[in-house]
Amino acid sequence: MVIHTSDRTLYNPSTGMSRPLDHPIRMERNAVVKSFVCTEYLKELSSSARLKFHMLIHTGEKPFKCPHCDKSFRDVTNRKTHLRFVHKIQ
């Protein structure tokens, strides 16, 4: 088990060793390569799926339509929430 101490270090009791929270190994492991770029804002995203979803903001496209009314949504989760609360559909 790794324990956080107050001096911004991680202590591992099984090895008896501690190291700073900003140690290069931790920083390198958590680094995310963002190679997908929005052409509008030059925003960098980590996957093509995230870029595709982000681009819906610029196009105004809302591909998830409610089957019971004229509302459309950019995200399927928002449509599910709408169906649950507005149309009382589980």
C-alpha positions as CSV (number, residue, x, y, z in Angstrom):
1,M,0.0,0.0,0.0
2,V,1.3,3.5,-0.9
3,I,0.8,6.2,1.7
4,H,0.7,10.0,1.0
5,T,2.7,11.9,3.6
6,S,2.3,15.6,4.5
7,D,5.7,16.5,2.8
8,R,4.3,15.7,-0.6
9,T,6.0,12.3,-0.9
10,L,4.7,8.8,-1.5
11,Y,5.8,6.2,1.0
12,N,5.6,2.5,0.1
13,P,5.8,0.4,3.4
14,S,6.5,-2.8,1.5
15,T,9.7,-1.4,0.1
16,G,10.4,1.1,2.8
17,M,11.1,3.7,0.2
18,S,9.6,7.1,-0.5
19,R,9.8,9.5,-3.4
20,P,8.4,13.0,-4.3
21,L,4.9,13.2,-5.8
22,D,6.4,15.0,-8.9
23,H,9.0,12.3,-9.5
24,P,9.7,11.9,-13.3
25,I,8.5,8.2,-13.3
26,R,5.0,9.2,-12.1
27,M,4.9,12.2,-14.4
28,E,6.0,10.1,-17.4
29,R,3.5,7.3,-16.7
30,N,0.6,9.8,-16.5
31,A,1.6,11.8,-19.6
32,V,-1.0,11.6,-22.3
33,V,0.0,12.2,-25.9
34,K,-2.6,14.5,-27.5
35,S,-2.2,14.1,-31.3
36,F,-5.7,14.9,-32.5
37,V,-6.2,18.6,-33.1
38,C,-9.3,20.7,-33.5
39,T,-8.9,22.9,-36.6
40,E,-11.1,25.7,-35.1
41,Y,-9.4,26.3,-31.8
42,L,-6.2,24.2,-32.2
43,K,-7.3,22.3,-29.1
44,E,-5.4,19.0,-28.7
45,L,-7.3,15.9,-27.8
46,S,-6.1,12.4,-26.9
47,S,-8.3,10.3,-29.3
48,S,-10.1,10.5,-32.5
49,A,-13.4,9.8,-30.7
50,R,-12.9,12.8,-28.4
51,L,-12.1,15.0,-31.4
52,K,-15.2,13.8,-33.2
53,F,-17.3,14.6,-30.2
54,H,-15.6,18.0,-29.7
55,M,-16.3,18.9,-33.4
56,L,-20.0,18.5,-32.8
57,I,-19.8,21.8,-30.9
58,H,-18.5,23.6,-34.0
59,T,-20.9,21.9,-36.5
60,G,-24.0,22.2,-34.2
61,E,-24.9,18.7,-35.1
62,K,-27.0,16.8,-32.5
63,P,-27.2,13.2,-33.8
64,F,-29.2,11.8,-30.9
65,K,-32.9,12.5,-31.5
66,C,-35.7,11.9,-29.0
67,P,-38.2,9.5,-30.4
68,H,-41.1,11.2,-28.6
69,C,-40.5,14.9,-29.4
70,D,-38.5,17.2,-31.6
71,K,-35.5,17.6,-29.2
72,S,-32.0,16.5,-30.3
73,F,-28.9,16.0,-28.2
74,R,-25.1,16.0,-28.8
75,D,-24.6,13.2,-26.3
76,V,-26.6,9.9,-25.8
77,T,-26.4,10.3,-22.0
78,N,-28.3,13.6,-22.2
79,R,-30.9,12.0,-24.4
80,K,-31.3,9.2,-21.8
81,T,-31.7,11.8,-19.0
82,H,-34.3,13.7,-21.1
83,L,-36.3,10.5,-21.7
84,R,-36.2,9.6,-18.0
85,F,-37.3,13.0,-16.7
86,V,-39.5,14.5,-19.4
87,H,-41.2,11.4,-20.9
88,K,-40.9,9.2,-17.7
89,I,-39.3,6.4,-19.6
90,Q,-36.8,4.2,-17.8
